[in-house]
Structure formats: structure tokens, C-alpha cells
């Protein structure tokens, strides 16, 4: 294969990242990554808080998703552990997302490991609770994320500040071309 043909194949095989943008709103961060495929320009928009060694609460959407009012981004807890350690939240464990001590939403953890052996746990509230949870997050002050135990309060996994959430949600949805309305 000549050099020109090899170079052309290499360029077509790996879609380049065109741009990445970043904003901060209170305790929340918004990332937008734009990549080009042969058929589409894909904008992936994410809002998150936490991280830096702690679990994080995330939302993610891309411009090819259905979007509101058909589909809304689901908040999800993401925890990862250093190699050789386990996550606090275990696979199959129930987790509660309690907004300002007034509204509780529940999910079941999906525990997994990546190709490098790092352990992760991801928890999303039930899909039918997504819009209601987003509404509470827009007006709330914090979310206490806890493991659920049948005869006790469970252990706190993460206390999330909602300062800046409304602005971060709005920026994320606007950047990916979706309505900010939560009429679902």
C-alpha cells in the first residue's frame, strides 16, 4: 500500500475530536465534546459534580439522542475505585438519592470492571422518576446519596450540592440543542 493510501485509510478510520468546551456553574461543571464521524457531527454534553477522588453525580446527552419531551438525561452516580480496592456501592445494592430530606428516588447499582481491572459502580434512579428527580434538583439545595439497608439509614456515599445545577443543566441541554422544559 502506498503512503498516500495508507494515510487516507488512517484518517478515515479514526474520527477526530473537533472541539471540547468547559464551563463552571457553582459546584457543577459542564463539558461539551464535538466529534465528527463520516455521517454526523456528534455533540456530547455532560454536567457533573463531585469527582477528584470522590464519586460523582452526572448527566449526559448527545445531539443524536431523542431528547425532551420523549427522553430526558438520567442523573447517575458514578463511583470508581483504585486498582485492588472495591467500590463502596456494590453490584445489585439499592441506593437512595434524597433531595433536601423531602424527596427520595431509588436505583440499583451496576458494578463492573474496565479492561484495566478498575472497579466501577453506576446507579441511576428508576427511569420513570427521571423528570421528577430533575425537577427536585432544579429547586433543591443538596442530594444525600446513601446505600439502602432494610433496618437502618445506610451509609452516605456522597453529599451533592445543587448550587449551580439549574444553570449547568440549562447549558448542557442548550449546547446539545434540546429544550430546557421538564414537562415529561
C-alpha positions, 0 to 999 in steps of 0.5 A: 500500500502506498503512503498516500493510501495508507494515510487516507485509510488512517484518517478515515478510520479514526474520527477526530475530536473537533472541539471540547468546551468547559464551563463552571456553574457553582459546584457543577461543571459542564463539558461539551465534546464535538466529534465528527464521524463520516455521517454526523457531527456528534455533540456530547454534553455532560454536567457533573459534580463531585469527582477528584477522588470522590464519586460523582453525580452526572448527566449526559446527552448527545445531539443524536439522542431523542431528547425532551419531551420523549427522553430526558438525561438520567442523573447517575452516580458514578463511583470508581475505585483504585486498582485492588480496592472495591467500590463502596456501592456494590453490584445489585445494592439499592441506593437512595438519592434524597433531595433536601430530606423531602424527596427520595428516588431509588436505583440499583447499582451496576458494578463492573470492571474496565479492561484495566481491572478498575472497579466501577459502580453506576446507579441511576434512579428508576427511569420513570422518576427521571423528570421528577428527580430533575425537577427536585434538583432544579429547586433543591439545595443538596442530594444525600446519596446513601446505600439502602439497608432494610433496618437502618439509614445506610451509609452516605456515599456522597453529599451533592450540592445543587448550587449551580445545577439549574444553570449547568443543566440549562447549558448542557441541554442548550449546547446539545440543542434540546429544550430546557422544559421538564414537562415529561 
